Amino acid sequence: MRDLFNKNIKWMNENSHKCFVNKGGERFDIFYRATPSKEQGYPSLVAVTKNEEITIHSQLYPMKEAEKIAQSSAFDSDFVTVLGIGLGYVCHKIRDRYPDKKLVLIEPDTKLFYLALKYCELSFIDFDMLFVGYDDSGLASAYKDAFVSLSNKGNSYGDIYIQKSQERLYPYLYKRILNFLQRKSDFSLPERWKYKKFTTKKAKVIFIDSSYILSKECLSAIKNTGNLVHYIHIDAEKHDYDIFIKNLMNDIDKLKPDFIMSINHLGYDKEGKMMELFDEMEMPFVSWFVDSPNVILSTFDDKTSDFCNIFVWDDDYITQVKEKGYKHCDFLPLATDTNIFYPKKATQANHLSTEYPVSFVGSSMVNAVHKTMKSWLHRDDLLACFHKVVESFLSLKTRHVELALNSFDLKFDSIDQKDDFIAAVLWKGTQIYRKSGLDKLSGFMPVISGDPNWKNILPLEYELLPERWYYDDLCDFYNQTKINFNMTSLQMTNAVNQRVFDVSACRKFLLTDYRKQVSEFFSSKENMVWFDDVAEIPHLLNFYLKNDSLSEKIAARAYDIVLKHHTYNHRIKEMIEILRKRYK
């Protein structure tokens, strides 16, 4: 078996132009066992799962079974696609019967494929194309041209043979791959799924989450406003799309929700299958973007739906989102949760007795920059002009990095690499921008709560404290500070960040850089103090540190405004009202 395995690996290396192997495709809860049969040299195969054992081939005569399958087939196309390799017996016999046809193999399970290499000889079968470990999205996006090149018509993928026993192991995945090969929709649902929405006063919501920072607030707000919510958690490390779809369909059938919701498009596959499902069901679904929708949506398929509702926390993104084909895009800013952020006094906790004159909470962006540089570190030309692009971006005073790129003749290896470069420019620009404001805190005994990289960026006089946990001790930190300082990320043009609402909910004073939403939400500097230029910062700090009573009055007015208009309860109510008018 070892000799045959090595021979097959050698054949694959020699034919790498037609062998595409993705190491990620397999179910970890399946164990394959080769068992003796009555045909010497041809074992049967059994798949063992937690709940059952599935026989892949005949336990008596597996090769004769394969021959019977091949002889009874009637393949008329110029090539045949086999979905599921088993131990290669059917592929052998199809090649025997159709020596002149082109033969394509799709095996989603890499573990099974490498087991099969011990029993079948690839050089004899001589596949014209071999795809291992890919789901339908991998086939559609990466190797679609290779498939089309095999067909004279260019609009089909030949005759298809499915290893039915393997299909039982991956029913949803096989269905998606087969629908891709046959150019069909994944979904054909009965009318019972297309029920009326928003027929009761209480909205019913399914919320999809992966422990994102705003999920807790949204879940609480849905409940606090008298609505019903069912929570689905996605484990990013162990996410199984087939199981997720199956469980989601069961939950929809039981709850009959009025809409599905997630943050930042979480749960939606990049090829638009989820959108296609919801469109077929006439199910409204919501993505509330609290990060750049341009960066996130650029990685998704162009499919859109009348049931897709995008909410953005910065209204500057609305035009661009609609230009991508998303019909429904509404403005929904950030807010605060008053169960997490609220006024505290020193008597409530001993550690609150320490008071900081000026503090800042935030990331240095060093890790964010390094993470987004990984895909282009090998490109000396991109490295050489990176800082020039950042300088151009900052001089334009815009969040649109693409405008800065227009001045440079840069070529990228892929869309993903370009997106990474743009993100790196954005985060580096934010780092430089934030530092320009933090430099003005010198002389006011500033305290910085953030990642350790700040110590390499800021002067030694700045006291650096560990990062604060948002749901635990950040409220305490805001309450301990006389002047909470804020410098907004450059991905926001008009929007104010979370800190503006959270600090105000603690009834503490905030000094922030200007964004259009600041003046819109707080109307004047009597309710919130902002600066238009970093040169103003030392004067403002000096003035308000000496005028405690005035800063307390401003903080109190901001507190009243936030509690009346800017909690997550307000945002969820507004979202549901928009959806109710749209789909009732």
NUMARTOR-82469 format. One record per residue (C-alpha): residue in three letters; x, z, y. Coordinates in pm, whole numbers, always signed. Layout:
BEGIN
REC  code       X       Z       Y
REC   ala       X       Z       Y
...
//
This chain:
BEGIN
REC  code       X       Z       Y
REC   met      +0      +0      +0
REC   arg    +286     +81    +236
REC   asp    +439    -265    +188
REC   leu    +108    -437    +261
REC   phe     +51    -216    +566
REC   asn    +394    -304    +706
REC   lys    +336    -673    +629
REC   asn     +11    -660    +826
REC   ile    +174    -488   +1122
REC   lys    +441    -757   +1122
REC   trp    +172   -1028   +1121
REC   met      -1    -862   +1416
REC   asn    +325    -845   +1611
REC   glu    +394   -1211   +1541
REC   asn     +39   -1299   +1648
REC   ser      +7   -1061   +1940
REC   his    -153   -1337   +2150
REC   lys    -468   -1306   +1940
REC   cys    -459    -939   +1838
REC   phe    -609    -700   +2091
REC   val    -596    -332   +1997
REC   asn    -733     -46   +2206
REC   lys    -618    +288   +2067
REC   gly    -915    +481   +2204
REC   gly   -1200    +365   +1983
REC   glu   -1303    +601   +1703
REC   arg   -1531    +891   +1614
REC   phe   -1333   +1202   +1537
REC   asp   -1607   +1346   +1316
REC   ile   -1578   +1067   +1054
REC   phe   -1345   +1087    +754
REC   tyr   -1291    +778    +537
REC   arg   -1223    +808    +165
REC   ala   -1115    +522     -61
REC   thr   -1258    +573    -412
REC   pro   -1181    +388    -739
REC   ser   -1420    +112    -850
REC   lys   -1454     -86   -1175
REC   glu   -1266    -377   -1016
REC   gln    -900    -295   -1056
REC   gly    -712    -304    -726
REC   tyr   -1028    -305    -517
REC   pro   -1136     +49    -423
REC   ser   -1470    +126    -268
REC   leu   -1497    +308     +65
REC   val   -1702    +610    +166
REC   ala   -1750    +741    +522
REC   val   -1797   +1116    +534
REC   thr   -1967   +1275    +836
REC   lys   -2093   +1625    +900
REC   asn   -2441   +1536    +779
REC   glu   -2400   +1261    +519
REC   glu   -2180   +1031    +313
REC   ile   -2222    +656    +369
REC   thr   -2095    +403    +114
REC   ile   -1936    +107    +291
REC   his   -1878    -111     -20
REC   ser   -2021    -121    -371
REC   gln   -1882    +165    -575
REC   leu   -1875     -60    -884
REC   tyr   -1773    -413    -781
REC   pro   -1683    -427    -411
REC   met   -1509    -768    -417
REC   lys   -1787    -929    -621
REC   glu   -2035    -785    -372
REC   ala   -1838    -942     -87
REC   glu   -1831   -1278    -267
REC   lys   -2208   -1268    -312
REC   ile   -2251   -1193     +60
REC   ala   -2029   -1485    +160
REC   gln   -2197   -1729     -83
REC   ser   -2544   -1640     +44
REC   ser   -2443   -1686    +409
REC   ala   -2525   -1999    +606
REC   phe   -2293   -2014    +903
REC   asp   -2347   -2332   +1107
REC   ser   -2141   -2258   +1418
REC   asp   -1781   -2364   +1464
REC   phe   -1674   -2002   +1425
REC   val   -1790   -1674   +1275
REC   thr   -1772   -1327   +1431
REC   val   -1751   -1037   +1185
REC   leu   -1858    -699   +1326
REC   gly   -1702    -427   +1108
REC   ile   -1403    -478    +877
REC   gly   -1472    -229    +595
REC   leu   -1170    -280    +371
REC   gly   -1158    -651    +453
REC   tyr   -1335    -780    +140
REC   val   -1613    -970    +322
REC   cys   -1361   -1121    +563
REC   his   -1157   -1247    +264
REC   lys   -1459   -1413    +105
REC   ile   -1587   -1565    +431
REC   arg   -1246   -1723    +478
REC   asp   -1256   -1850    +118
REC   arg   -1591   -2019    +173
REC   tyr   -1529   -2142    +529
REC   pro   -1156   -2225    +546
REC   asp   -1199   -2454    +848
REC   lys   -1405   -2222   +1066
REC   lys   -1256   -2000   +1330
REC   leu   -1290   -1635   +1233
REC   val   -1316   -1343   +1480
REC   leu   -1311    -976   +1387
REC   ile   -1451    -694   +1601
REC   glu   -1377    -347   +1465
REC   pro   -1466     -67   +1711
REC   asp   -1309    +206   +1494
REC   thr    -928    +204   +1510
REC   lys    -900    +467   +1236
REC   leu   -1090    +248    +989
REC   phe    -896     -63   +1090
REC   tyr    -558     +93   +1015
REC   leu    -693    +216    +681
REC   ala    -805    -139    +599
REC   leu    -452    -266    +664
REC   lys    -349     -94    +340
REC   tyr    -592    -306    +134
REC   cys    -647    -647    +297
REC   glu    -391    -910    +390
REC   leu    -431   -1037    +747
REC   ser    -206   -1338    +694
REC   phe    -440   -1461    +420
REC   ile    -756   -1409    +627
REC   asp    -573   -1551    +930
REC   phe    -812   -1431   +1201
REC   asp    -832   -1654   +1507
REC   met    -902   -1349   +1723
REC   leu    -897    -981   +1642
REC   phe   -1042    -702   +1860
REC   val    -993    -339   +1757
REC   gly   -1118     -26   +1934
REC   tyr   -1323    -202   +2202
REC   asp   -1684    -135   +2294
REC   asp   -1906    -397   +2455
REC   ser   -1759    -331   +2800
REC   gly   -1405    -393   +2679
REC   leu   -1512    -719   +2521
REC   ala   -1707    -825   +2826
REC   ser   -1449    -747   +3092
REC   ala   -1107    -787   +2933
REC   tyr   -1138   -1062   +2674
REC   lys   -1448   -1260   +2756
REC   asp   -1242   -1570   +2837
REC   ala   -1071   -1548   +2500
REC   phe   -1410   -1549   +2327
REC   val   -1545   -1837   +2529
REC   ser   -1235   -2045   +2452
REC   leu   -1327   -2032   +2082
REC   ser   -1666   -2192   +2134
REC   asn   -1716   -2556   +2220
REC   lys   -2040   -2464   +2396
REC   gly   -1886   -2166   +2573
REC   asn   -2217   -1980   +2582
REC   ser   -2233   -1805   +2244
REC   tyr   -2006   -1613   +2012
REC   gly   -2070   -1810   +1693
REC   asp   -2255   -1692   +1386
REC   ile   -2241   -1317   +1343
REC   tyr   -2200   -1106   +1030
REC   ile   -2258    -729   +1066
REC   gln   -2121    -475    +819
REC   lys   -2454    -292    +793
REC   ser   -2315     +26    +637
REC   gln   -2075     +68    +929
REC   glu   -2358      +2   +1174
REC   arg   -2519    +325   +1050
REC   leu   -2217    +515   +1180
REC   tyr   -2234    +361   +1529
REC   pro   -2596    +247   +1577
REC   tyr   -2601    +241   +1959
REC   leu   -2251     +99   +1993
REC   tyr   -2320    -179   +1741
REC   lys   -2645    -259   +1917
REC   arg   -2466    -291   +2250
REC   ile   -2192    -509   +2105
REC   leu   -2445    -728   +1925
REC   asn   -2652    -765   +2242
REC   phe   -2339    -863   +2429
REC   leu   -2257   -1127   +2167
REC   gln   -2613   -1260   +2173
REC   arg   -2647   -1232   +2551
REC   lys   -2946   -1000   +2517
REC   ser   -3058    -695   +2709
REC   asp   -2975    -365   +2541
REC   phe   -3325    -240   +2596
REC   ser   -3676    -349   +2511
REC   leu   -3894     -47   +2565
REC   pro   -4263      +9   +2497
REC   glu   -4499     +54   +2788
REC   arg   -4525    +430   +2731
REC   trp   -4187    +470   +2902
REC   lys   -4319    +310   +3220
REC   tyr   -4540    +599   +3328
REC   lys   -4642    +675   +3686
REC   lys   -4401    +886   +3890
REC   phe   -4466   +1164   +4145
REC   thr   -4822   +1231   +4032
REC   thr   -4793   +1608   +4086
REC   lys   -4687   +1827   +4377
REC   lys   -4382   +1946   +4185
REC   ala   -4120   +1681   +4121
REC   lys   -3955   +1676   +3779
REC   val   -3585   +1596   +3782
REC   ile   -3316   +1535   +3521
REC   phe   -2979   +1625   +3671
REC   ile   -2661   +1482   +3515
REC   asp   -2346   +1680   +3588
REC   ser   -1981   +1728   +3495
REC   ser   -1916   +2054   +3685
REC   tyr   -1887   +1877   +4020
REC   ile   -1861   +2112   +4315
REC   leu   -2208   +2038   +4459
REC   ser   -2400   +2041   +4132
REC   lys   -2468   +2414   +4140
REC   glu   -2610   +2390   +4492
REC   cys   -2833   +2094   +4404
REC   leu   -2968   +2259   +4091
REC   ser   -3048   +2576   +4286
REC   ala   -3209   +2379   +4569
REC   ile   -3433   +2181   +4333
REC   lys   -3560   +2509   +4184
REC   asn   -3579   +2688   +4522
REC   thr   -3805   +2414   +4662
REC   gly   -4055   +2460   +4378
REC   asn   -3954   +2159   +4170
REC   leu   -3859   +2139   +3801
REC   val   -3513   +2043   +3684
REC   his   -3354   +1975   +3346
REC   tyr   -2975   +1988   +3335
REC   ile   -2752   +1757   +3127
REC   his   -2381   +1834   +3120
REC   ile   -2119   +1567   +3050
REC   asp   -1785   +1682   +2914
REC   ala   -1537   +1437   +3062
REC   glu   -1291   +1506   +2779
REC   lys   -1535   +1452   +2489
REC   his   -1797   +1221   +2637
REC   asp   -1968   +1006   +2369
REC   tyr   -2183    +738   +2529
REC   asp   -2403    +682   +2222
REC   ile   -2485   +1051   +2183
REC   phe   -2540   +1084   +2557
REC   ile   -2792    +795   +2563
REC   lys   -2976    +929   +2257
REC   asn   -3007   +1280   +2406
REC   leu   -3105   +1144   +2747
REC   met   -3383    +930   +2597
REC   asn   -3515   +1233   +2408
REC   asp   -3511   +1442   +2726
REC   ile   -3692   +1172   +2924
REC   asp   -3956   +1143   +2653
REC   lys   -4018   +1519   +2659
REC   leu   -3997   +1593   +3031
REC   lys   -4133   +1268   +3180
REC   pro   -3917   +1311   +3494
REC   asp   -3994   +1156   +3830
REC   phe   -3629   +1063   +3879
REC   ile   -3277   +1107   +3743
REC   met   -3004   +1242   +3971
REC   ser   -2626   +1274   +3972
REC   ile   -2343   +1316   +4221
REC   asn   -2106   +1026   +4292
REC   his   -2262    +794   +4028
REC   leu   -2168   +1028   +3745
REC   gly   -2306    +924   +3407
REC   tyr   -2337    +555   +3495
REC   asp   -2122    +317   +3294
REC   lys   -1919     +62   +3488
REC   glu   -2090    -232   +3320
REC   gly   -2438    -136   +3442
REC   lys   -2597     -56   +3103
REC   met   -2743    +270   +3232
REC   met   -2883     +92   +3535
REC   glu   -3031    -172   +3305
REC   leu   -3198    +100   +3096
REC   phe   -3351    +273   +3399
REC   asp   -3462     -61   +3541
REC   glu   -3641    -145   +3215
REC   met   -3806    +199   +3221
REC   glu   -3892    +170   +3592
REC   met   -3718    +505   +3632
REC   pro   -3594    +596   +3982
REC   phe   -3235    +720   +3972
REC   val   -3031    +877   +4249
REC   ser   -2663    +885   +4324
REC   trp   -2573   +1117   +4610
REC   phe   -2228   +1015   +4728
REC   val   -2025   +1293   +4885
REC   asp   -1704   +1090   +4857
REC   ser   -1637    +730   +4953
REC   pro   -1897    +507   +4780
REC   asn   -1673    +206   +4848
REC   val   -1395    +338   +4626
REC   ile   -1632    +450   +4349
REC   leu   -1869    +151   +4347
REC   ser   -1580     -97   +4354
REC   thr   -1509      -8   +3989
REC   phe   -1869     -75   +3878
REC   asp   -2040    -397   +3772
REC   asp   -2237    -581   +4041
REC   lys   -2571    -511   +3872
REC   thr   -2827    -349   +4103
REC   ser   -3188    -238   +4067
REC   asp   -3491    -162   +4282
REC   phe   -3491    +177   +4111
REC   cys   -3135    +261   +4220
REC   asn   -3122    +495   +4519
REC   ile   -2791    +560   +4693
REC   phe   -2766    +852   +4934
REC   val   -2451    +878   +5148
REC   trp   -2323   +1177   +5340
REC   asp   -2183    +952   +5615
REC   asp   -2420    +694   +5766
REC   asp   -2123    +470   +5845
REC   tyr   -2127    +361   +5479
REC   ile   -2489    +241   +5470
REC   thr   -2423    -117   +5581
REC   gln   -2140    -166   +5333
REC   val   -2337     -23   +5042
REC   lys   -2629    -253   +5118
REC   glu   -2391    -549   +5143
REC   lys   -2292    -474   +4782
REC   gly   -2654    -542   +4687
REC   tyr   -2793    -189   +4677
REC   lys   -3134    -222   +4840
REC   his   -3203    +149   +4886
REC   cys   -2932    +338   +5072
REC   asp   -3026    +643   +5279
REC   phe   -2838    +893   +5490
REC   leu   -2825   +1247   +5349
REC   pro   -2554   +1469   +5500
REC   leu   -2387   +1769   +5344
REC   ala   -2528   +2119   +5394
REC   thr   -2474   +2478   +5275
REC   asp   -2605   +2716   +5013
REC   thr   -2686   +3052   +5174
REC   asn   -2660   +3227   +4838
REC   ile   -2291   +3138   +4836
REC   phe   -2207   +3156   +5207
REC   tyr   -2351   +3434   +5422
REC   pro   -2232   +3698   +5674
REC   lys   -2029   +3984   +5530
REC   lys   -1895   +4298   +5692
REC   ala   -1579   +4489   +5611
REC   thr   -1788   +4768   +5456
REC   gln   -1914   +4529   +5188
REC   ala   -1566   +4491   +5038
REC   asn   -1242   +4674   +5107
REC   his   -1035   +4359   +5119
REC   leu   -1241   +4229   +5413
REC   ser   -1075   +4488   +5637
REC   thr    -788   +4239   +5686
REC   glu    -873   +4002   +5970
REC   tyr    -690   +3677   +6037
REC   pro    -679   +3540   +6392
REC   val    -673   +3173   +6283
REC   ser    -702   +3020   +5939
REC   phe    -731   +2681   +5773
REC   val    -855   +2600   +5422
REC   gly    -771   +2265   +5271
REC   ser    -547   +2040   +5064
REC   ser    -209   +1910   +5175
REC   met    -302   +1582   +5000
REC   val     +43   +1567   +4837
REC   asn    -100   +1564   +4484
REC   ala    -371   +1316   +4580
REC   val    -112   +1076   +4722
REC   his    +116   +1105   +4417
REC   lys    -173   +1052   +4176
REC   thr    -282    +729   +4343
REC   met     +77    +597   +4363
REC   lys    +129    +592   +3985
REC   ser      -7    +241   +3931
REC   trp    +223     +79   +4189
REC   leu    +541    +291   +4192
REC   his    +721      +6   +4015
REC   arg    +642    -231   +4304
REC   asp    +932    -206   +4550
REC   asp    +751    -431   +4799
REC   leu    +449    -198   +4814
REC   leu    +671    +109   +4842
REC   ala    +868     -51   +5125
REC   cys    +563    -116   +5343
REC   phe    +352    +187   +5245
REC   his    +440    +401   +5547
REC   lys    +399    +103   +5781
REC   val     +46     +51   +5650
REC   val     -25    +423   +5699
REC   glu    +100    +403   +6059
REC   ser    -119     +98   +6123
REC   phe    -418    +275   +5966
REC   leu    -373    +581   +6189
REC   ser    -328    +371   +6504
REC   leu    -656    +189   +6437
REC   lys    -842    +522   +6427
REC   thr   -1072    +405   +6149
REC   arg   -1133    +507   +5790
REC   his   -1125    +140   +5684
REC   val    -780    +101   +5533
REC   glu    -860    -264   +5461
REC   leu    -837    -336   +5836
REC   ala    -480    -209   +5835
REC   leu    -400    -418   +5526
REC   asn    -498    -736   +5710
REC   ser    -171    -720   +5905
REC   phe     +35    -725   +5586
REC   asp     +69   -1005   +5331
REC   leu     +38    -788   +5021
REC   lys     -37    -908   +4669
REC   phe    -169    -671   +4404
REC   asp    -156    -696   +4025
REC   ser    -521    -591   +3989
REC   ile    -824    -460   +4177
REC   asp    -751    -111   +4043
REC   gln    -399    -124   +4181
REC   lys    -529    -229   +4522
REC   asp    -786     +53   +4517
REC   asp    -508    +301   +4431
REC   phe    -294    +172   +4718
REC   ile    -585    +200   +4962
REC   ala    -659    +554   +4841
REC   ala    -293    +653   +4879
REC   val    -290    +525   +5238
REC   leu    -611    +715   +5310
REC   trp    -482   +1044   +5168
REC   lys    -137   +1008   +5328
REC   gly    -304    +931   +5660
REC   thr    -524   +1238   +5620
REC   gln    -217   +1451   +5546
REC   ile     -41   +1330   +5863
REC   tyr    -359   +1373   +6067
REC   arg    -417   +1727   +5942
REC   lys     -58   +1826   +6005
REC   ser     -85   +1701   +6364
REC   gly    -360   +1957   +6419
REC   leu    -202   +2237   +6217
REC   asp    +120   +2200   +6416
REC   lys     -78   +2310   +6722
REC   leu    -158   +2644   +6557
REC   ser    +202   +2755   +6603
REC   gly    +223   +3084   +6791
REC   phe    -124   +3201   +6684
REC   met     -19   +3358   +6348
REC   pro    -203   +3096   +6140
REC   val    -293   +3157   +5777
REC   ile    -321   +2854   +5546
REC   ser    -513   +2871   +5220
REC   gly    -425   +2573   +5004
REC   asp    -192   +2420   +4750
REC   pro    +179   +2520   +4735
REC   asn    +289   +2185   +4881
REC   trp    +202   +2312   +5229
REC   lys    +521   +2523   +5229
REC   asn    +728   +2201   +5233
REC   ile    +526   +2055   +5519
REC   leu    +454   +2340   +5762
REC   pro    +689   +2571   +5958
REC   leu    +802   +2894   +5793
REC   glu    +604   +3105   +6041
REC   tyr    +277   +2991   +5880
REC   glu    +147   +3234   +5619
REC   leu     +56   +3048   +5304
REC   leu    -208   +3200   +5075
REC   pro    -328   +3069   +4737
REC   glu    -618   +2829   +4717
REC   arg    -958   +2993   +4740
REC   trp   -1219   +2943   +4468
REC   tyr   -1520   +2785   +4638
REC   tyr   -1783   +2989   +4453
REC   asp   -1593   +3319   +4450
REC   asp   -1377   +3423   +4742
REC   leu   -1402   +3145   +5001
REC   cys   -1698   +3316   +5168
REC   asp   -1486   +3632   +5204
REC   phe   -1203   +3433   +5360
REC   tyr   -1430   +3273   +5621
REC   asn   -1571   +3616   +5706
REC   gln   -1220   +3756   +5749
REC   thr   -1121   +3497   +6011
REC   lys   -1185   +3510   +6386
REC   ile   -1132   +3134   +6431
REC   asn   -1181   +2911   +6129
REC   phe    -998   +2584   +6197
REC   asn   -1110   +2246   +6062
REC   met    -953   +1899   +6038
REC   thr   -1179   +1646   +5865
REC   ser   -1063   +1406   +5594
REC   leu   -1020   +1052   +5728
REC   gln   -1261    +913   +5468
REC   met   -1530   +1042   +5705
REC   thr   -1604    +848   +6022
REC   asn   -1921   +1011   +6150
REC   ala   -1980   +1290   +5899
REC   val   -1884   +1655   +5920
REC   asn   -1746   +1818   +5608
REC   gln   -1869   +2109   +5400
REC   arg   -1669   +2361   +5603
REC   val   -1875   +2308   +5920
REC   phe   -2193   +2423   +5746
REC   asp   -2036   +2692   +5526
REC   val   -1848   +2869   +5804
REC   ser   -2159   +2859   +6024
REC   ala   -2363   +3007   +5738
REC   cys   -2120   +3302   +5743
REC   arg   -2198   +3342   +6114
REC   lys   -1831   +3294   +6196
REC   phe   -1670   +3087   +6468
REC   leu   -1540   +2737   +6386
REC   leu   -1309   +2512   +6585
REC   thr   -1335   +2158   +6452
REC   asp   -1225   +1805   +6528
REC   tyr   -1499   +1581   +6665
REC   arg   -1728   +1374   +6448
REC   lys   -2053   +1217   +6562
REC   gln   -2257   +1447   +6339
REC   val   -2119   +1754   +6517
REC   ser   -2287   +1662   +6845
REC   glu   -2599   +1532   +6667
REC   phe   -2649   +1849   +6461
REC   phe   -2533   +2110   +6712
REC   ser   -2614   +1923   +7037
REC   ser   -2354   +2090   +7261
REC   lys   -2040   +2302   +7270
REC   glu   -2260   +2603   +7334
REC   asn   -2350   +2584   +6963
REC   met   -2027   +2448   +6813
REC   val   -1684   +2402   +6969
REC   trp   -1496   +2081   +6895
REC   phe   -1190   +1902   +7031
REC   asp   -1144   +1530   +7091
REC   asp    -764   +1544   +7090
REC   val    -521   +1779   +6915
REC   ala    -359   +1851   +7253
REC   glu    -666   +2063   +7336
REC   ile    -616   +2298   +7040
REC   pro    -374   +2560   +7188
REC   his    -588   +2606   +7500
REC   leu    -909   +2646   +7297
REC   leu    -747   +2893   +7056
REC   asn    -607   +3100   +7339
REC   phe    -940   +3103   +7524
REC   tyr   -1168   +3199   +7232
REC   leu    -928   +3456   +7085
REC   lys    -953   +3635   +7419
REC   asn   -1330   +3597   +7445
REC   asp   -1473   +3750   +7129
REC   ser   -1822   +3803   +7268
REC   leu   -1853   +3434   +7363
REC   ser   -1725   +3308   +7026
REC   glu   -1968   +3544   +6850
REC   lys   -2261   +3405   +7050
REC   ile   -2161   +3047   +6967
REC   ala   -2125   +3138   +6599
REC   ala   -2468   +3304   +6604
REC   arg   -2633   +2993   +6753
REC   ala   -2461   +2771   +6493
REC   tyr   -2581   +3011   +6223
REC   asp   -2943   +2979   +6340
REC   ile   -2923   +2598   +6350
REC   val   -2777   +2575   +6000
REC   leu   -3033   +2809   +5846
REC   lys   -3320   +2618   +6009
REC   his   -3202   +2264   +5937
REC   his   -2894   +2233   +5718
REC   thr   -2925   +2404   +5381
REC   tyr   -2934   +2221   +5049
REC   asn   -3300   +2317   +5026
REC   his   -3357   +2098   +5333
REC   arg   -3159   +1810   +5181
REC   ile   -3339   +1814   +4846
REC   lys   -3678   +1826   +5019
REC   glu   -3581   +1525   +5229
REC   met   -3453   +1333   +4926
REC   ile   -3768   +1397   +4723
REC   glu   -3992   +1299   +5014
REC   ile   -3808    +965   +5049
REC   leu   -3841    +898   +4675
REC   arg   -4206   +1005   +4667
REC   lys   -4297    +758   +4943
REC   arg   -4095    +484   +4772
REC   tyr   -4225    +517   +4415
REC   lys   -4559    +699   +4416
//
